[in-house]
Amino acid sequence: MKVFKRYSSTIHGNYRKAYLRCGLIVGVLLSLYLLIRNLMGTPAVSPVSLISDAILLVSVFLFAAYYRNSLPERKVTMKELMLFGMGLAAVAGLVYGLFLWVLLSVDNDSIMHFVPGMTGREVDPNDPQLHYWAPFIAIVSAIETLILGAFGAFLAAILFKNEKPEIKNKR
């Protein structure tokens, strides 16, 4: 019995185009959540919270199901769903991180809310290095979004796959 087996899997759809669209939508949804909270006067303590995590995971699951149902025969392998989900998470993390960078570069009050929530340390509004927090918070949030989205993609791929790849036998 071999430990490693070779598989022959078929890609049934254009997952790259799909994850670009869906990732953009998810990134905008995450950004809108944060923007609406700021406009309502109750800013979030951290850009990565349970609500934003729930938005991300539910979106990954819904878009994975949508992608599977949009395919011609509704057949999809785990590999294809993983590629779709990880691409979606990468695009969503990039869009969300860029939004945060722009928001925090313009609005220093958000930095005053996010830094204690993310690091546990207070920041002085007159700090000359205050502008360094914007890229730090944006990069950390983008990476956390990418990692959680990739985990959600793995779970969605296990749940929604409906075609088993063919094992290549070497003789």
Phi, psi and omega per residue, in radians:
M1 nan 2.253 3.134
K2 -1.527 2.528 3.095
V3 -1.365 -0.783 -3.137
F4 -1.769 2.296 3.112
K5 -2.068 2.625 3.097
R6 -1.730 2.349 -3.101
Y7 -2.036 2.676 3.030
S8 -2.052 1.807 -3.104
S9 -1.936 2.638 -3.119
T10 -1.951 2.323 3.043
I11 -1.596 2.131 -3.009
H12 -1.636 -0.348 -3.072
G13 -2.433 -3.125 3.100
N14 -1.603 1.445 -3.054
Y15 -1.232 -0.455 -3.134
R16 -1.152 -0.822 3.110
K17 -1.108 -0.673 -3.125
A18 -1.179 -0.757 -3.107
Y19 -1.277 -0.445 3.044
L20 -1.160 -0.795 3.114
R21 -1.130 -0.902 -3.066
C22 -1.171 -0.668 3.104
G23 -1.119 -0.665 3.075
L24 -1.113 -0.736 3.128
I25 -1.107 -0.768 -3.122
V26 -1.163 -0.728 3.092
G27 -1.072 -0.691 3.104
V28 -1.197 -0.687 3.090
L29 -1.052 -0.789 3.118
L30 -1.101 -0.706 3.128
S31 -1.166 -0.710 3.119
L32 -1.112 -0.672 3.099
Y33 -1.020 -0.834 -3.119
L34 -1.163 -0.708 -3.135
L35 -1.162 -0.732 3.122
I36 -1.125 -0.704 3.084
R37 -1.070 -0.726 3.122
N38 -1.148 -0.722 -3.117
L39 -1.226 -0.487 3.113
M40 -1.333 -0.227 3.137
G41 1.608 0.079 3.071
T42 -2.097 1.328 -3.076
P43 -1.137 2.626 3.124
A44 -1.201 2.604 3.122
V45 -1.307 -0.579 -3.130
S46 -2.481 2.576 3.127
P47 -1.232 -0.332 3.088
V48 -1.980 1.875 -3.111
S49 -2.285 3.130 3.126
L50 -1.106 -0.626 -3.132
I51 -1.218 -0.752 3.111
S52 -1.181 -0.601 3.051
D53 -1.129 -0.701 3.115
A54 -1.155 -0.717 3.091
I55 -1.037 -0.769 -3.125
L56 -1.126 -0.880 -3.072
L57 -1.158 -0.749 3.114
V58 -1.106 -0.697 3.124
S59 -1.135 -0.728 3.125
V60 -1.075 -0.786 3.139
F61 -1.128 -0.792 -3.116
L62 -1.146 -0.728 3.141
F63 -1.256 -0.543 3.051
A64 -1.141 -0.740 3.092
A65 -1.149 -0.712 3.113
Y66 -1.096 -0.751 3.132
Y67 -1.088 -0.782 3.129
R68 -1.068 -0.756 -3.113
N69 -1.278 -0.304 3.131
S70 -1.493 -0.183 3.135
L71 -1.296 2.684 -3.046
P72 -0.980 -0.877 -3.137
E73 -1.830 0.149 -3.099
R74 1.004 0.537 3.084
K75 -1.804 2.349 -3.138
V76 -2.638 2.491 3.100
T77 -1.682 2.911 3.122
M78 -1.126 -0.652 3.135
K79 -1.057 -0.785 -3.117
E80 -1.152 -0.728 3.107
L81 -1.180 -0.621 3.082
M82 -1.140 -0.764 3.110
L83 -1.093 -0.740 3.101
F84 -1.086 -0.860 -3.081
G85 -1.159 -0.705 3.128
M86 -1.227 -0.625 3.051
G87 -1.129 -0.749 3.093
L88 -1.026 -0.795 -3.129
A89 -1.139 -0.672 3.132
A90 -1.156 -0.780 3.137
V91 -1.169 -0.750 3.122
A92 -1.085 -0.756 3.109
G93 -1.100 -0.687 3.126
L94 -1.156 -0.813 -3.141
V95 -1.109 -0.784 -3.128
Y96 -1.142 -0.741 3.107
G97 -1.100 -0.738 3.107
L98 -1.150 -0.694 3.080
F99 -1.065 -0.791 3.134
L100 -1.088 -0.717 -3.139
W101 -1.058 -0.799 3.128
V102 -1.150 -0.804 -3.133
L103 -1.046 -0.797 -3.091
L104 -1.302 -0.433 3.073
S105 -1.266 -0.512 -3.122
V106 -1.561 -0.693 -3.003
D107 -1.997 1.799 3.134
N108 -1.278 -0.354 3.114
D109 -1.123 -0.607 3.103
S110 -1.139 -0.622 3.092
I111 -1.090 -0.686 3.134
M112 -1.109 -0.478 3.095
H113 -1.474 -0.681 -3.011
F114 -1.350 -0.680 -3.055
V115 -1.083 -0.857 3.092
P116 -1.131 -0.579 3.133
G117 -1.231 -0.542 -3.099
M118 -1.647 -0.595 -3.039
T119 -2.005 -0.314 -3.117
G120 1.417 0.211 -3.120
R121 -2.136 2.500 -3.136
E122 -1.438 2.622 3.122
V123 -2.129 2.388 3.107
D124 -1.417 2.295 3.131
P125 -1.098 -0.343 3.137
N126 -1.670 0.169 -3.135
D127 -1.114 2.216 -3.126
P128 -1.200 -0.334 3.134
Q129 -1.752 0.405 -3.111
L130 -1.089 -0.559 -3.094
H131 -1.225 -0.224 3.096
Y132 -1.339 -0.323 -3.105
W133 -1.258 -0.543 -3.094
A134 -1.044 -0.906 3.127
P135 -1.183 -0.583 3.125
F136 -1.093 -0.859 -3.129
I137 -1.129 -0.693 -3.140
A138 -1.131 -0.766 -3.115
I139 -1.191 -0.767 3.126
V140 -1.093 -0.737 3.137
S141 -1.166 -0.688 3.114
A142 -1.128 -0.718 3.136
I143 -1.190 -0.732 3.101
E144 -1.114 -0.669 3.091
T145 -1.135 -0.727 3.115
L146 -1.095 -0.792 -3.101
I147 -1.171 -0.817 3.132
L148 -1.157 -0.677 3.099
G149 -1.138 -0.644 3.090
A150 -1.166 -0.669 3.068
F151 -1.123 -0.755 3.081
G152 -1.099 -0.643 3.100
A153 -1.122 -0.678 3.100
F154 -1.098 -0.810 3.120
L155 -1.129 -0.705 3.120
A156 -1.156 -0.651 3.129
A157 -1.148 -0.689 3.095
I158 -1.147 -0.725 -3.074
L159 -1.260 -0.710 -2.981
F160 -1.749 -0.083 3.134
K161 -1.172 2.502 -3.140
N162 -2.426 0.210 3.080
E163 -2.357 2.297 3.130
K164 -1.676 2.299 -3.135
P165 -1.244 2.707 -3.138
E166 -1.422 2.334 3.118
I167 -1.461 2.278 3.112
K168 -1.498 2.189 3.082
N169 -1.752 2.249 -3.120
K170 -1.740 2.137 -3.129
R171 -2.179 nan nan
